[in-house]
Amino acid sequence: MERPAPIDEQYTFEDGVIVSETDSRGIITYSNRKFCEIAGYDKSELKGKNHNIVRHPDMPKAAFRDLWDTIQKGETWTGTIKNLRKDGRYYWVYSHVAPIFDDDGEITGYTAARKPATPEEIEEAEEIYEKLLREE
């Protein structure tokens, strides 16, 4: 599936929780109805795809390195993320990502719950990400 070209138009949503689960490599194994609605994809278009299908090119690589370094250590990561919809518009979320462990304590995947980011969270993230992008 080809990724859409970004358009400088924000898609906003005011309520609901976006939930997804991936395997340990970041391949989507579950997405709730709200995730499909906000991202603009059908469930069948998301399942089996890498979660970076919604990664917006404005996001600095350092932000995702931090996310992956944190969750692969078995810790929880939280932060504000700009995502890319199927139609090319973007949306901001405040995300909480946590590892999923099997009975032996091994990480088998990850779960993420996201809510609409507040204007303050977006403003703070834009400032941080702008600095990180200049350093890349």
C-alpha positions in Angstrom: 0.0 0.0 0.0 1.4 3.3 -1.0 1.7 6.0 1.7 -0.3 9.2 0.9 1.5 12.5 0.3 1.0 14.8 3.3 -1.4 17.7 3.0 -1.0 20.7 5.4 -4.5 20.2 6.8 -5.3 19.1 10.3 -8.0 16.5 11.0 -9.3 17.1 14.5 -11.3 14.9 16.8 -12.5 15.8 20.2 -13.2 12.5 22.0 -12.6 8.8 22.1 -9.6 6.7 22.6 -7.6 5.2 19.7 -6.3 1.7 20.6 -3.9 -0.5 18.7 -1.7 -3.5 19.4 1.4 -4.7 17.5 3.7 -7.6 17.6 7.2 -7.1 18.8 8.3 -5.8 15.3 5.6 -3.1 15.2 3.2 -5.0 12.9 -0.4 -4.1 13.7 -2.4 -7.1 15.1 -5.4 -5.1 16.4 -6.9 -1.7 15.8 -10.1 -0.4 17.4 -12.9 1.3 15.4 -11.8 4.7 16.5 -8.3 4.2 15.2 -9.7 3.2 11.8 -12.0 6.2 11.8 -9.3 8.7 12.7 -6.6 7.3 10.5 -9.0 6.9 7.6 -8.3 3.2 7.0 -10.4 0.0 7.1 -9.4 -2.6 9.7 -8.3 -4.9 6.8 -5.9 -2.2 5.5 -4.2 -1.9 8.9 -3.9 -5.5 10.2 -0.6 -6.9 9.2 0.9 -3.5 8.3 3.7 -1.8 10.1 2.4 0.8 12.5 4.5 3.4 10.8 1.8 3.5 8.1 0.5 6.5 10.1 3.9 8.1 10.8 3.9 11.6 9.6 7.1 12.8 7.8 7.3 15.9 10.1 8.0 13.6 13.0 11.7 13.5 13.9 13.4 10.1 13.9 14.8 10.9 17.4 11.3 10.8 18.8 10.6 7.3 17.6 14.1 6.1 18.6 13.2 7.3 22.1 9.9 5.6 22.0 11.4 2.2 20.8 14.3 2.4 23.2 11.9 2.9 26.1 9.4 0.2 25.2 12.0 -2.4 24.2 13.4 -2.0 27.8 10.0 -3.0 29.1 9.0 0.5 30.1 6.0 2.7 29.2 6.4 5.7 26.9 4.1 8.7 26.7 4.2 11.7 24.3 2.5 13.8 21.7 2.7 12.5 18.1 1.7 13.9 14.7 0.2 11.1 12.6 -0.7 10.9 8.9 -4.1 9.9 7.7 -4.8 7.8 4.6 -6.1 11.0 2.9 -2.8 12.9 3.6 -4.2 15.1 6.4 -2.6 14.9 9.8 -3.9 14.5 13.3 -2.3 15.0 16.7 -2.5 12.5 19.6 -1.2 12.1 23.1 0.0 8.6 23.2 0.6 6.0 25.9 2.6 3.0 24.6 3.4 -0.1 26.8 4.9 -3.5 26.2 2.8 -6.7 26.4 4.5 -9.5 28.3 4.0 -13.3 28.1 3.9 -15.5 31.2 7.7 -15.8 31.1 8.2 -12.0 31.2 9.2 -11.8 27.5 7.9 -8.9 25.4 5.5 -10.2 22.8 4.1 -6.9 21.5 3.0 -3.5 22.3 -0.3 -1.7 23.0 -1.0 1.9 22.5 -3.9 4.1 23.7 -4.2 7.6 22.3 -6.4 10.5 22.9 -6.8 13.9 21.2 -3.8 16.1 22.0 -4.6 19.4 23.6 -3.5 22.6 22.0 -0.8 23.0 24.7 0.5 19.5 24.1 0.7 20.2 20.4 2.5 23.5 20.9 5.1 22.0 23.2 5.6 19.0 20.8 6.0 21.3 17.8 8.8 23.3 19.6 10.6 20.2 20.6 10.3 18.4 17.2 11.4 21.5 15.3 14.6 21.5 17.3 15.1 17.8 16.8 14.5 18.1 13.0 17.2 20.8 12.8 19.6 18.4 14.4 18.9 15.5 12.0 
